[in-house]
Amino acid sequence: MRSVSGFVLALCLASATASAQEEPPVFGPSGSIRGDSLRQLPETRSPRAGPYGLDSVAEKERSKDPVREAYQEPNAFRTPNPTPLERVPAPVDPGIASDDVIGREGQPHAPLVAPAAPLPPFAPLVNVRLTDTWLAASKDQIGMNDFDLHGTLAAGMTGIMITPGYGMHFLNGPKQTDLPETLYDIYVDIRYSKKFDDNWAIELALTPSFYSDLDNNTGDAWRFITTVLGYYNVHEGMQFMAGVMYLDRFDINWFPVFGLIYTGDDADSDFRYEFVFPRPKFARRVSYDGCRAGWAYIQGEFGGGAWAVARQSGVDDMIAYRDWRIMLGYESKVKDFSGPSWFGEVGYVFNRQLEYESGIGDFDPTSCGMVRMGVWY
């Protein structure tokens, strides 16, 4: 009798061990849109139609971390914030975007499946990014050195990503007006995406933000940036997007976002064309070793920001800076979070404008060069 009981117990233990070794089904984000950008996480995958296409079975490779896989940021595209000095991630990868902004060249997500067990209220950080942008202008023409650090958390509720961030802008001049030496950004981007079917999806975002020189801490420093975007898969390899961003600025209150994203019908395409206003981008994969891919690209961008400041006279005021940029860049993206990814860009900045809400001290700086670098993990 003891022998039979022992045999049955051994079978139960073996069955339980085998079941425990099976990886449970993974819950993907419901309609995750980088970018970009928001674009923009650093997976090295071939570009496809956009955030709402489907992976081919042959190319699908699951992450070994089910929480990170469940809530990873979109690989295909995250619409970037059109004012990158106000880093509302999207996705994003800045190198390709949000982001955002923020990788946005990754292949689309697989169909969603139900979770085997409840996930924690917040997953660990799924993306941390540091970016530095330098505008090489003289003291008379407003030189800038901009730092931004943000990290993305995946909420337990599918489709929601929360990205707190902090930025600093060190200004070099100008002499003809009393700009502060440093400007600060503090923000939390709360983004929700929803896929309705194989063709339609939406993305909504609210970004409570504090933009100030820290001397003017009035209500003018608080802004609530809002984004509403719609996506439609025209056919495999082509996606149309359109929407609007409410910037809550005195100079530009809202901004349209629209365009086409084309990657061709080949699942392993080496190119990605984003005919998207206000951030067009044309990228081509130039190297791939099975773990890390290199992409070269050219892109345009609308840059700037708005901050509450205190003038030298002690009077509170608001400033807005804006420009247009064209850049050549290269990014190296690693697969499956196995290491850091990075990018570098050089570009030309033109049509620069500085405006005060009071109208006192407005002027147009001359064009200049720029360098931008970043790393994310």
Secondary structure by P-SEA (a helix, b strand, c coil): caaaaaaaaaaaaaaaaaaaaccccccccccccccccccccccbbbbccccccccccccbbbbccccccccccccccccccccccccccccccccccccccccccccccccbbbbcccccccccccbbbbbbbbbccccccccbbbbbbbbbbbcccccbbbbbbcbbbbbccccccccccbbbbbbbbbbbbbbcccccbbbbbbbbcccccccccccccbbbbbbbbbbbcccccbbbbbbcccccccccccccccbbbbbcccccccbbbbccccbbbbbbbccccccbbbbbbcbbbbbbbbbbbbccccccbbbbbbbcccccbbbbbbccccccccccccccccbbbbbbccccbbbbbcccccccccccc
